[in-house]
Structure formats: structure tokens, C-alpha cells
Amino acid sequence: MTGEETGVARGPDDAAVICGVGYWLPPQVVTNADLCERLDTTEEWIFRRTGISARRVADPGTTTSDLATRAGARALASAPGRQVQAVVLATTTPDRRCPATAPEVASRLGLTGVAAFDVSAVCTGFLYALATATGLIAAGHAEAVLVIAAERFTTLLNPRDRTTVPIFGDGAGAVVVRRGDSAEPGRVGRVFLGSDGGQRDLINVQDGYFQMQGRAVFRQAVERMAEAARLAARAADWRTEDVDKLVVHQANARVSAAVASELGVPENRHTQNIREVGNTAAASIPILLGQSAENGTLLPGDRVLVTAFGGGLTWGATTVVWPELKTTAQMRRRDVRVAQIDPGGGAPVE
Ligand code: UT7
């Protein structure tokens, strides 16, 4: 996977450029009303405190690799003809402890032979994986990389815990990143990443179930995401008024609003999908990018500021000038054949 093997000569203006995007959500919708039937809560509490009305939950037969394979296939379909040399999968819920889930996903996508590994940084996982991909490209180890974030986060939750069940959902999102020119749309800016293991107990899995100290995490999330986003914007030479779209990890609508307010980005430049999908952990950012590209919220040339925060603690931010992309939904509308996705799992995806 060296520059020689991929036939790639590195130049001074090399940059990593997003050239494909896709996402997948499991079909089962669980509404706040559904949760009220089994938890001591109200629809009003959940929506008012989190901004969430519904979330998607994968059925017990669906694995993280199923979700990842579907999202990965869609991202590859939106970058036709692009060969990738690596698959980086961000997940908190791998199919098994050993081996990693990414090689199986790569195989099912027909990519046997490429480098494939998992990255674990909870809700910041996508940005850690994206930084890894841009590094592989910058170092000449790969020409293009498929970055996927996939979570069956609901499997970590205590079904009787009203403080976590309403918040999280399942899903997957992916981007294809290729070598490009620093002036090209799609260019991924410097990715700022951070962590604080001294606060690992604020978000963790104990006695088999996910736990979170909500109020303390809220404060940290706002502070860390705003700080990282400021650094990323500054590195791109953007002022707040230059930001066309703010993409914040969908943890809580109040967290995102507070980050936007800290940064001085107006409400109408703030992209959101938490109402329908809840918090999908690592998958949150690429699902939001994919949906926003598909529904026209993200437009080619938009200066997009992206920031995330999660357990570890971990956080990160970067910038992207949004490229012209064909999403799979748009391609379907235009009757272009896209990847056939195997719903049963296990079989390769064409
Ligand atoms: O994705 C990684 C990053 N995650 C985050 O950034 C999450 C940040 N934190 C949050 O989103 C919020 O803190 C939560 C949504 C988790 C909680 O909201 P909150 O407004 O901070 O509520 P709280 O935890 O302070 O709880 C307030 C009250 C408590 O009752 P008391 O102690 O005041 O009597 C809770 O027991 O609300 C109660 N409560 C509920 N009531 C009805 C907690 N969950 C529920 C519920 N329904 N589902």
C-alpha cells in the first residue's frame, strides 16, 4: 500500500478530499410514545430535554457489520470507480472483541486484501477515523480510504434505564476520502483531536450497561466542541461568519445549540437530525453529512465546520468545503444502478 504500489506520486499540494458519502438507518422507528409504554418518562420530557422525537433501533439479528456494510456500499456507490486501499471503521459496538469488524466489512464490500481496522473513540470515533484516513493518504500509504462509523449502540443500554434509552439510536454513515489538491472542494482541513482519560468515568460501560453523568458531560461537551471548532476554523482561516454550515455531534439539541451560540454561528446555519435519529454515537456525524447532502442542506462550496465529543473523554473538530457529490438516493432517482445491498448479512455486497 505504498505510494509506489498504488502508483501515486505525492506532491506539495496533496490533500485528502471527500469524494463519496452514504448512510444507512435500520427501518424500525421507536417513538417517544413507544418508550413511555415501558419507561417512567413522558414524551414531553424527552423532547424538551433532548430534542429527540424518535430513534432507529436495529433488530436483534442485525450486527454492526451489517449496518457498516450498507453505509459503506452507499458511500462507494457515490464515488463510482474509486478504488480504496483501506477501510477504517469507527465503532463502540464491534461485532466481537476479536478480531476487528472492519476486515469483515471490507470483505463483504468485495474489498478483500485492503487494509482494514477498527478505531474506538466513542462519539468522536468518526473524526478519529477521518484523521487516520487523511494521515494514510498524506503519508502515501493509500490513494483512497473508506471511512465508516457504525453503531448498534442500543445493545449497550439497560432497557429499564430512562436516563439513557431515550437518547441513543442505531445507524451507520460513511465517506470515501481520496488524494486530491488542497484547493479542491471536499478538502478535509486539519483535524484537531483531544482526550482526557482522567474523566473516563463520566461516560462508561459498567456492569454490562452504558452509563453517563449527563449534566457534567453536557458542560464538557459544549466547552470542548466549541474550543476544538474554534481551532479548526482558525486553521482554515475562517471567521465565524464564514461558516455556512455547522455540523455538531448529535448528542442533544440543547448541546448543539449551546455550541452554536458559543461560536456565534446563527441558528439557520446549524444542521440537525437528532429529532428523528437521536444520538447514534460515532455514526452521528457521517449520517448527518449524508442526510444533509441528500436533502440539499449541504450545498457544493459550503464551508462546513464539524465537531464531535464523546466518552474517553474524547473530542475533535475539522473543516470541509463541501464537494459536489451524488448521493445514492439521488442516483436512484436518476435510475442509475447502485450497489445491491445484501440484507441477510454475510454475503458480499456487489
Ligand atoms: O454523546 C456523547 C456526549 N453526550 C452528551 O453530550 C450528553 C449531554 N447530556 C445530556 O444530554 C443531558 O444531560 C441528558 C439528556 C442526559 C439529561 O438531561 P438533563 O436536563 O441534564 O437532566 P438531568 O440528568 O439533570 O436530570 C433532571 C431530572 C432528574 O430528576 P431529579 O433528580 O431532578 O428529580 C432525572 O431523574 O430529570 C430526571 N430524568 C427524567 N425524567 C423523565 C432523567 N431522565 C428522565 C426521563 N424522563 N427520561
Boltz pocket constraint, residues with backbone or C-beta under 6 A from the ligand:
constraints:
  - pocket:
      binder: B
      contacts: [[A, 40], [A, 41], [A, 42], [A, 45], [A, 46], [A, 49], [A, 50], [A, 123], [A, 162], [A, 163], [A, 166], [A, 167], [A, 213], [A, 214], [A, 215], [A, 217], [A, 218], [A, 221], [A, 250], [A, 251], [A, 252], [A, 255], [A, 279], [A, 281], [A, 309], [A, 310], [A, 311]]
      max_distance: 6.0
